[in-house]
């Protein structure tokens, strides 16, 4: 398992060398976004396999479920790319009113 982690990290280092340049001086921390995506993907897979259940109504054990997750990942990456040039604070919606 350790060697697999090293291979993933080496691949990630190469990818992030490029994305770090792209997002330099921007408001997007693509490494953090990637970490959240990877962690979420791991959780979805492990949770669904261990408990044989869905997450938010999505069964990642089916092709349809996998495709929905892929679509969501593409959306998040797309949002990240589009927010690169946004001024700080302009891209975060204020949900505080929704929770009163």
C-alpha atoms as an extended CHARMM CRD file, in Angstrom:
* protein
*
       100  EXT
         1         1  UNK       CA              0.0000000000        0.0000000000        0.0000000000  PROA      1               0.0000000000
         2         2  UNK       CA              2.8850000000        2.3580000000        0.7640000000  PROA      2               0.0000000000
         3         3  UNK       CA              4.3080000000        1.9870000000       -2.7440000000  PROA      3               0.0000000000
         4         4  UNK       CA              0.8950000000        2.7780000000       -4.2460000000  PROA      4               0.0000000000
         5         5  UNK       CA              0.7180000000        5.9360000000       -2.1330000000  PROA      5               0.0000000000
         6         6  UNK       CA              4.1710000000        6.9680000000       -3.3470000000  PROA      6               0.0000000000
         7         7  UNK       CA              3.1820000000        6.4070000000       -6.9840000000  PROA      7               0.0000000000
         8         8  UNK       CA              0.0600000000        8.5280000000       -6.4880000000  PROA      8               0.0000000000
         9         9  UNK       CA              2.0450000000       11.2730000000       -4.7630000000  PROA      9               0.0000000000
        10        10  UNK       CA              4.6650000000       11.2820000000       -7.5340000000  PROA      10              0.0000000000
        11        11  UNK       CA              1.9360000000       11.6160000000      -10.1380000000  PROA      11              0.0000000000
        12        12  UNK       CA              0.2920000000       14.3260000000       -8.0370000000  PROA      12              0.0000000000
        13        13  UNK       CA              3.5800000000       16.2160000000       -7.7300000000  PROA      13              0.0000000000
        14        14  UNK       CA              3.8460000000       16.4020000000      -11.5200000000  PROA      14              0.0000000000
        15        15  UNK       CA              0.2340000000       17.4760000000      -11.8950000000  PROA      15              0.0000000000
        16        16  UNK       CA              0.4700000000       20.0750000000       -9.1330000000  PROA      16              0.0000000000
        17        17  UNK       CA              3.6850000000       21.5070000000      -10.5610000000  PROA      17              0.0000000000
        18        18  UNK       CA              1.5370000000       22.5690000000      -13.5190000000  PROA      18              0.0000000000
        19        19  UNK       CA             -1.6250000000       23.5430000000      -11.6470000000  PROA      19              0.0000000000
        20        20  UNK       CA              0.3910000000       25.5490000000       -9.0920000000  PROA      20              0.0000000000
        21        21  UNK       CA              1.6580000000       27.7140000000      -11.9540000000  PROA      21              0.0000000000
        22        22  UNK       CA             -1.8350000000       28.0560000000      -13.4290000000  PROA      22              0.0000000000
        23        23  UNK       CA             -3.4120000000       29.0870000000      -10.1060000000  PROA      23              0.0000000000
        24        24  UNK       CA             -0.4640000000       31.2240000000       -8.9290000000  PROA      24              0.0000000000
        25        25  UNK       CA             -1.6910000000       34.4850000000       -7.3660000000  PROA      25              0.0000000000
        26        26  UNK       CA             -5.3020000000       33.3640000000       -7.6540000000  PROA      26              0.0000000000
        27        27  UNK       CA             -7.9840000000       32.7650000000       -5.0680000000  PROA      27              0.0000000000
        28        28  UNK       CA             -8.1730000000       29.0440000000       -5.8190000000  PROA      28              0.0000000000
        29        29  UNK       CA             -6.2390000000       26.4870000000       -3.7910000000  PROA      29              0.0000000000
        30        30  UNK       CA             -6.4280000000       23.6300000000       -6.2530000000  PROA      30              0.0000000000
        31        31  UNK       CA             -4.3930000000       21.3130000000       -4.0300000000  PROA      31              0.0000000000
        32        32  UNK       CA             -7.0110000000       21.6240000000       -1.2830000000  PROA      32              0.0000000000
        33        33  UNK       CA             -9.8440000000       21.1390000000       -3.7470000000  PROA      33              0.0000000000
        34        34  UNK       CA             -8.0990000000       18.0320000000       -5.0780000000  PROA      34              0.0000000000
        35        35  UNK       CA             -7.5460000000       16.6930000000       -1.5690000000  PROA      35              0.0000000000
        36        36  UNK       CA            -11.2370000000       17.1030000000       -0.7660000000  PROA      36              0.0000000000
        37        37  UNK       CA            -12.2160000000       15.4000000000       -4.0070000000  PROA      37              0.0000000000
        38        38  UNK       CA             -9.8500000000       12.4770000000       -3.4500000000  PROA      38              0.0000000000
        39        39  UNK       CA            -10.9690000000       12.0720000000        0.1680000000  PROA      39              0.0000000000
        40        40  UNK       CA            -14.6150000000       12.2210000000       -0.8580000000  PROA      40              0.0000000000
        41        41  UNK       CA            -14.0950000000        9.6610000000       -3.5960000000  PROA      41              0.0000000000
        42        42  UNK       CA            -12.3140000000        7.3130000000       -1.1920000000  PROA      42              0.0000000000
        43        43  UNK       CA            -15.0940000000        7.6980000000        1.3420000000  PROA      43              0.0000000000
        44        44  UNK       CA            -17.8550000000        7.0890000000       -1.2250000000  PROA      44              0.0000000000
        45        45  UNK       CA            -16.1890000000        3.9350000000       -2.5030000000  PROA      45              0.0000000000
        46        46  UNK       CA            -15.2860000000        2.4910000000        0.8900000000  PROA      46              0.0000000000
        47        47  UNK       CA            -18.6400000000        3.3810000000        2.4410000000  PROA      47              0.0000000000
        48        48  UNK       CA            -20.6550000000        1.9330000000       -0.4180000000  PROA      48              0.0000000000
        49        49  UNK       CA            -18.6180000000       -1.2770000000       -0.5660000000  PROA      49              0.0000000000
        50        50  UNK       CA            -18.5660000000       -1.8510000000        3.1950000000  PROA      50              0.0000000000
        51        51  UNK       CA            -22.1890000000       -0.9490000000        3.8980000000  PROA      51              0.0000000000
        52        52  UNK       CA            -23.7380000000       -1.7640000000        0.5160000000  PROA      52              0.0000000000
        53        53  UNK       CA            -25.5880000000        1.5360000000        0.5270000000  PROA      53              0.0000000000
        54        54  UNK       CA            -26.0250000000        4.7600000000       -1.3990000000  PROA      54              0.0000000000
        55        55  UNK       CA            -24.6660000000        8.2020000000       -0.6010000000  PROA      55              0.0000000000
        56        56  UNK       CA            -27.1420000000       11.0510000000       -1.1270000000  PROA      56              0.0000000000
        57        57  UNK       CA            -29.2030000000        8.6730000000       -3.2420000000  PROA      57              0.0000000000
        58        58  UNK       CA            -26.2830000000        7.8130000000       -5.5410000000  PROA      58              0.0000000000
        59        59  UNK       CA            -25.1660000000        4.2090000000       -5.8410000000  PROA      59              0.0000000000
        60        60  UNK       CA            -21.4990000000        4.4090000000       -6.8210000000  PROA      60              0.0000000000
        61        61  UNK       CA            -21.5160000000        0.6600000000       -7.4130000000  PROA      61              0.0000000000
        62        62  UNK       CA            -23.4830000000        1.2330000000      -10.6380000000  PROA      62              0.0000000000
        63        63  UNK       CA            -22.2900000000        2.7930000000      -13.8990000000  PROA      63              0.0000000000
        64        64  UNK       CA            -25.0120000000        5.4190000000      -13.5900000000  PROA      64              0.0000000000
        65        65  UNK       CA            -23.8090000000        6.3600000000      -10.1130000000  PROA      65              0.0000000000
        66        66  UNK       CA            -20.1700000000        6.4330000000      -11.1890000000  PROA      66              0.0000000000
        67        67  UNK       CA            -21.0920000000        8.6660000000      -14.1260000000  PROA      67              0.0000000000
        68        68  UNK       CA            -22.9150000000       11.0760000000      -11.8120000000  PROA      68              0.0000000000
        69        69  UNK       CA            -19.8390000000       11.3400000000       -9.5840000000  PROA      69              0.0000000000
        70        70  UNK       CA            -17.5910000000       11.8720000000      -12.6260000000  PROA      70              0.0000000000
        71        71  UNK       CA            -19.9240000000       14.6140000000      -13.8120000000  PROA      71              0.0000000000
        72        72  UNK       CA            -19.7720000000       16.3110000000      -10.4030000000  PROA      72              0.0000000000
        73        73  UNK       CA            -15.9640000000       16.1370000000      -10.3650000000  PROA      73              0.0000000000
        74        74  UNK       CA            -15.8560000000       17.7730000000      -13.8000000000  PROA      74              0.0000000000
        75        75  UNK       CA            -18.2110000000       20.5070000000      -12.5400000000  PROA      75              0.0000000000
        76        76  UNK       CA            -16.0510000000       21.2420000000       -9.4840000000  PROA      76              0.0000000000
        77        77  UNK       CA            -12.8520000000       21.3910000000      -11.5620000000  PROA      77              0.0000000000
        78        78  UNK       CA            -14.6220000000       23.6350000000      -14.0890000000  PROA      78              0.0000000000
        79        79  UNK       CA            -15.7660000000       25.9750000000      -11.2960000000  PROA      79              0.0000000000
        80        80  UNK       CA            -12.2060000000       26.0960000000       -9.9680000000  PROA      80              0.0000000000
        81        81  UNK       CA            -10.8460000000       27.0400000000      -13.3740000000  PROA      81              0.0000000000
        82        82  UNK       CA            -13.4690000000       29.7410000000      -13.8320000000  PROA      82              0.0000000000
        83        83  UNK       CA            -12.8800000000       31.2300000000      -10.3680000000  PROA      83              0.0000000000
        84        84  UNK       CA             -9.1650000000       31.6590000000      -10.8900000000  PROA      84              0.0000000000
        85        85  UNK       CA             -9.4550000000       35.3590000000      -11.7440000000  PROA      85              0.0000000000
        86        86  UNK       CA            -12.2760000000       36.2960000000       -9.3860000000  PROA      86              0.0000000000
        87        87  UNK       CA            -11.4860000000       38.8480000000       -6.6710000000  PROA      87              0.0000000000
        88        88  UNK       CA            -11.2820000000       37.4920000000       -3.1350000000  PROA      88              0.0000000000
        89        89  UNK       CA            -14.6660000000       37.1230000000       -1.5000000000  PROA      89              0.0000000000
        90        90  UNK       CA            -16.7730000000       37.5880000000       -4.6290000000  PROA      90              0.0000000000
        91        91  UNK       CA            -17.1680000000       33.9120000000       -5.3820000000  PROA      91              0.0000000000
        92        92  UNK       CA            -18.4460000000       32.6730000000       -2.0280000000  PROA      92              0.0000000000
        93        93  UNK       CA            -22.2100000000       32.8770000000       -1.6340000000  PROA      93              0.0000000000
        94        94  UNK       CA            -23.5190000000       33.9840000000        1.7370000000  PROA      94              0.0000000000
        95        95  UNK       CA            -25.7120000000       31.1700000000        3.0080000000  PROA      95              0.0000000000
        96        96  UNK       CA            -26.1870000000       32.6470000000        6.4870000000  PROA      96              0.0000000000
        97        97  UNK       CA            -29.6550000000       33.9620000000        5.6130000000  PROA      97              0.0000000000
        98        98  UNK       CA            -30.7180000000       30.4910000000        4.4570000000  PROA      98              0.0000000000
        99        99  UNK       CA            -30.0630000000       28.9710000000        7.8650000000  PROA      99              0.0000000000
       100       100  UNK       CA            -31.9520000000       31.4580000000       10.0440000000  PROA      100             0.0000000000
